[in-house]
Amino acid sequence: MTVARQMVRTLQAHNWHPVAIVNGSDRLDLAPLTSQLGAGFTLWRQNPGGQWSVVVSGHTANGELRGSEDEPLHLPHHAEKRLETMLAGA
């Protein structure tokens, strides 16, 4: 299953309510899209000083990750694996 589909299934499992998944210094925020059955997402990383910085954000469409301009979003392999791990624990 793709990460995009895992995000949508996670929201479905939470009755389409926003979800925050924290794992160590990473935080994944998922929010339902109102225009389609999809998810908006932001992956954050906590800096040593305690502040959160955006790593990547976008949305899902047709089972794919998309960027803010609706372009295909290609994540590095390690980032995709990190998201899969976080979603598996949700």
Secondary structure, DSSP 8 states (H G I E B T S, - for coil): --HHHHHHHHHHHTTT--EEEEETTEEEEEEE-SSSS-EEEEEEEE-TTS-EEEEEEEEEETTEEE-TTS-B----HHHHHHHHHHHHT-
